[in-house]
């Protein structure tokens, strides 16, 4: 990662050993001159030329739950340095920083005039207790890490005592940034699930419904949530083990235009070139946006129902961006 670009057209930053394999295969099939940079063990010299004409960031916030705690801060530092050098970066530092902060996501979505779950951010349970004593709050709610990813470390809780007990019993949960959110639990039709909108270059790639069965790891990757119900090989450990059925994914071609437009506004405000926006339809009839994903693991089985290979379209987009 030092010296010249080495003649590469595209460099892909990644951490997960399996998630990017379909992308790499599509790039190879197209004959694209690309290189990969494994963020788990890396080094660079600030001020040196970029590794390629275009850099595609595929770092994941959930790297820390796989033991790769250093991958995320390295990725953010490298993206900032690349952008200072004038490099063309897909899902750059602004998009990645937003993905790392559920607090920032909530603030941004609210600023856009869209509904998002009410959230309280805290680094100390006593401070949270003090804040709760000064505001109205409804239980149950969700306890979420500030730096999430793949539903890691999310718990449904019914009291402040339960929050305290969880964090006292497992102080390691405060890693990597020492922040948690207490987030409003929004009742919805669990049989209809949530909706995930995938965007590519500002346009909707496809939409799908995701039925969670009480699980929080809704990662669309077929490695994490296999299409045939097979055992996942990279599943993020659940905070509370569950015997619920596997997560189900369904193509959703009839997604409302208003939802697509709102998701597009979120992606644009976040600086996301390729990513997923999640929302649910509440029992009260509200559309509630709650998650912004810059690292988007596309689901080929769903895209095929829409009539295309998602990774071929991603490669089309990346190649076009290298020629601008």
Secondary structure, DSSP 8 states (H G I E B T S, - for coil): --SS-TT-SEEEEE--TTTTHHHHHHHHHHT--EEEEETTS----TTS--SSSEEEE---GGGGGGT-HHHHHHHHHHHHHHHHTT-EEES-HHHHHHHT-HHHHHHHHHHTT-B---EEEES-HHHHHHHHTTS---SSEEEEESS--TTTT-EEESSHHHHHHHHHH-GGGGTTTS-EEEEE---B-TTT-EEEEEEETTEEEEEEEEE-TT-------TTTS-TT----SS----SS-------EEEE-TT--HHHHHHHHHHHHHHT-SEEEEEEEEBTTS-EEEEEEESS----HHHHHHHTS-HHHHHHHHHHHHHT-
